[in-house]
Amino acid sequence: MKEIKHVIADPLGLHARPAGLLVKEAAKNACNVTVAVNGTSVDAKRIMGVMKLAAKQGMELTLTFDGADEEAAAASMAEFLKANL
């Protein structure tokens, strides 16, 4: 199991557009990807769950990867988060 953390820098937080992009990026991976904020954890491949997190600027996201390609998935998601959130 691999875990990464990211603090949201986007002033609008994790709103619809970046949430959709996050789900698309997570779906590219075979491993299970979960995202957690303030103790609430959801499947990162499900848009409704990600939207329900209502993550704002300054909040810390914790992404957990579990499966065959978890190392590659963590690396690609870390790059995605830096570029988009």
C-alpha positions, -999 to +999 in steps of 0.1 A: +000+000+000+013+034-010+001+068+004+007+104-007-005+137+007-013+170-011-025+203+003-050+220-021-036+253-034-064+261-058-084+290-044-117+273-055-108+240-039-118+207-053-147+219-074-164+201-103-137+205-130-107+193-110-128+166-093-137+153-127-101+154-138-090+136-106-115+108-112-103+104-148-067+103-137-075+077-110-094+056-134-063+051-155-048+029-128-056-008-121-050-004-084-076+008-059-073+045-052-090+062-023-089+099-013-095+111+022-101+146+037-107+152+074-113+115+081-138+109+053-125+085+027-140+078-007-132+059-039-112+083-061-127+067-092-163+078-083-172+114-091-200+117-066-178+106-037-151+130-046-175+159-049-190+151-015-157+156+001-162+194-005-124+200-001-114+236+002-081+255-003-056+246+024-071+212+032-049+181+030-058+153+006-045+118+015-045+094-015-040+057-008-031+032-035-035-005-032-028-030-060-005-041-088+005-007-102+004+014-069+039+028-073+033+041-108-002+053-099+011+073-069+037+090-090+013+099-118-013+112-093+013+133-074+022+150-107-015+155-115-022+171-081+008+195-084-004+206-118-041+209-111-048+215-074 
